[in-house]
Amino acid sequence: MGLRRLGLNVLERVLYPVTPVLVTAKHDGRVGGMLAAWWMQSSFHPPTLSVAIAPERYTYKLIERSRVFAFNLLDFKFVNKMPYLGDVSERFLPDKIENAGFNIVEGEVLGAPIVAESSAAVELKLSKIVNAGDHDIFIGEAMAVYAIDDFRNGMWGLETYRPLMYLGRTRRPGPVYRVYLTPTGWKREKIEFARGELREYAEKRVNLIEKITEIVRKSASIGEAVEKAKSILREQGLEEDDAPYLVDDVVRRLKQGQCQG
Ligand SMILES: Cc1cc2nc3c(=O)[nH]c(=O)nc-3n(C[C@H](O)[C@H](O)[C@H](O)COP(=O)(O)O)c2cc1C
């Protein structure tokens, strides 16, 4: 095994590079924002995005109070502006985003503050705050998404947009540097979904979900659906204790009006 066991203190770094978003919010006329690397897409239906924010961040309060926020993707050409967004707090440097040279516009749907110079932005309505330890996870429902023309036919062209990524920071003693990067000389490969010998497995998966969906539709209770799902799993030589998970997944999607993910 080529893997070396490391201390958990480097966990965060091992998981980088990540494309950080600038999370923006506004309350009582005050617009603020912060870089956040700890974010993710968290549901298709409803479409949600989540981000972990420490309570110390001024942005935390702005979002908690206004219940509206935005994600902004910034191009690598703004790399020199990152210290305004990720190193200093709005609490101490009012209007830090404008001070960094950016312009704020209002989103069309929620009026969320959006950085006009961003390559993409999403307006979010706060649905839940979940404690995760020293950070809380803000889950927001996406209400509108915007992108520059480099994004077309459902995919980034990466001709004019150069994603900005974050690799981590050096530690004291000595000056602290944050390392940002953008991949140059992008190499693209089109890889067919579940190609070749994998097709069979992908089909089995789709068929199983279809069967379970049918079972759920026809069952009078979750318990009944789980029992029926167990027998299908047994027939297919699969583990029957997967049944509650699969039924739960189907039930959630049916609730959202989705038959097949
Ligand atoms: C690249 C980068 C990623 C960051 N990711 C997060 C994050 O995911 N969550 C968080 O709470 N802070 C994160 N931070 C720290 C905040 O951006 C930073 O503390 C900021 O100054 C907070 O500003 P505010 O007090 O105006 O909200 C990150 C900083 C950088 C530079």
The ligand as a MOL file (V3000), in Angstrom:
LIG
                    3D

  0  0  0     0  0            999 V3000
M  V30 BEGIN CTAB
M  V30 COUNTS 31 33 0 0 0
M  V30 BEGIN ATOM
M  V30 1 C -9.9500 29.8670 0.6180 0
M  V30 2 C -10.6700 30.0730 1.9150 0
M  V30 3 C -11.6920 29.2200 2.2550 0
M  V30 4 C -12.4220 29.4070 3.4620 0
M  V30 5 N -13.4300 28.5640 3.7540 0
M  V30 6 C -14.1840 28.7970 4.8630 0
M  V30 7 C -15.3310 27.9950 5.1320 0
M  V30 8 O -15.6870 27.1070 4.3630 0
M  V30 9 N -16.0380 28.2600 6.2570 0
M  V30 10 C -15.6950 29.2570 7.1330 0
M  V30 11 O -16.3730 29.4610 8.1560 0
M  V30 12 N -14.6100 30.0540 6.8720 0
M  V30 13 C -13.8850 29.8590 5.7600 0
M  V30 14 N -12.8190 30.6770 5.4830 0
M  V30 15 C -12.5190 31.7940 6.3920 0
M  V30 16 C -13.3790 33.0420 6.0990 0
M  V30 17 O -13.4900 33.2900 4.7260 0
M  V30 18 C -12.7180 34.2460 6.7900 0
M  V30 19 O -12.6660 34.0220 8.1990 0
M  V30 20 C -13.4050 35.5630 6.4970 0
M  V30 21 O -12.5150 36.6090 6.8480 0
M  V30 22 C -14.7220 35.7580 7.2230 0
M  V30 23 O -15.2250 37.0280 6.8660 0
M  V30 24 P -16.4600 37.6880 7.6040 0
M  V30 25 O -16.1340 37.7930 9.0850 0
M  V30 26 O -16.5630 39.0480 6.9590 0
M  V30 27 O -17.6510 36.8360 7.3600 0
M  V30 28 C -12.0780 30.4830 4.3140 0
M  V30 29 C -11.0150 31.3310 3.9700 0
M  V30 30 C -10.3160 31.1230 2.7820 0
M  V30 31 C -9.2070 32.0500 2.4100 0
M  V30 END ATOM
M  V30 BEGIN BOND
M  V30 1 1 1 2
M  V30 2 1 2 3
M  V30 3 2 2 30
M  V30 4 2 3 4
M  V30 5 1 4 5
M  V30 6 1 4 28
M  V30 7 2 5 6
M  V30 8 1 6 7
M  V30 9 1 6 13
M  V30 10 2 7 8
M  V30 11 1 7 9
M  V30 12 1 9 10
M  V30 13 2 10 11
M  V30 14 1 10 12
M  V30 15 2 12 13
M  V30 16 1 13 14
M  V30 17 1 14 15
M  V30 18 1 14 28
M  V30 19 1 15 16
M  V30 20 1 16 17
M  V30 21 1 16 18
M  V30 22 1 18 19
M  V30 23 1 18 20
M  V30 24 1 20 21
M  V30 25 1 20 22
M  V30 26 1 22 23
M  V30 27 1 23 24
M  V30 28 2 24 25
M  V30 29 1 24 26
M  V30 30 1 24 27
M  V30 31 2 28 29
M  V30 32 1 29 30
M  V30 33 1 30 31
M  V30 END BOND
M  V30 END CTAB
M  END
